[in-house]
Amino acid sequence: MRLYTFTVTPNNRKVEAFVRHFDLDVDIHHVSFKDRETQSPAYLAINPMGKVPALTDGDFHLWESNAILTYLATRFPETRALPTDAKGRADVDRWLHWQSCHLMPAMGALKVADEKDVSTVTPLLKILDQQLSGRDYILGALTVVDFAIVAYLITKMGRQLDYSGCPNVAAWIERMVNLKGFVATRHLGTSHDTGPLRGRASIDSR
Ligand SMILES: N[C@@H](CCC(=O)N[C@@H](CS)C(=O)NCC(=O)O)C(=O)O
């Protein structure tokens, strides 16, 4: 299996961190979309979207980071990172869709905004905080969901949010960035997860 990735973005880092955390037998191949390597005919044959990450497993080509995470967890069941019962699996899908349909757009909007308005992100973090109450990880045990979601909160923008009103999220982020896979991908990132969580854009505690 080969993972095509460009570590400095959340969608890429979530997958590379997963591979490195569990020492999966996956060849990690860095491609740079900044140098347009993702637009080469050879790469477009793997991912016609011309984006990273992508995974090849023989002649099977898979793109979309969350699909890659669940595929890896299925192919490497020893990770125990993907529940197999119907409700557990639905719970994983719920949070993966939440990440791509709600968290990602909200964080993306913050990244490009001139003035940071956290009113879209705040309710999302509150919901995550409730879910993490009494749990070390989002579904209790460590799953693909933790990798998918934390990758968005340890970007430069994610670290600038004020988590004082979301103590469970703050504790979980610290737990996650100290996992082997995120430590191993830290040096490849830009300013992800350097320094403590700090408040600039404020999330109140109400
Ligand atoms: N929904 C996709 C998003 C993939 C994506 O947008 N990748 C970005 C980096 S995070 C990319 O390759 N951008 C380069 C480009 O659009 O040319 C996923 O989760 O994998």
The ligand as a Gaussian input file, in Angstrom:
#p B3LYP/6-31G(d) Opt

LIG

0 1
 N      -12.156000      16.151000       1.015000
 C      -10.808000      15.845000       0.623000
 C      -10.045000      17.128000       0.473000
 C       -8.711000      16.917000      -0.218000
 C       -8.035000      18.247000      -0.414000
 O       -8.667000      19.285000      -0.610000
 N       -6.712000      18.201000      -0.383000
 C       -5.975000      19.429000      -0.483000
 C       -4.970000      19.494000       0.630000
 S       -5.779000      19.401000       2.188000
 C       -5.246000      19.489000      -1.820000
 O       -4.769000      18.490000      -2.301000
 N       -5.191000      20.673000      -2.385000
 C       -4.466000      20.889000      -3.587000
 C       -5.289000      21.429000      -4.685000
 O       -6.504000      21.599000      -4.511000
 O       -4.694000      21.653000      -5.736000
 C      -10.167000      14.912000       1.662000
 O      -10.598000      14.921000       2.809000
 O       -9.233000      14.164000       1.297000

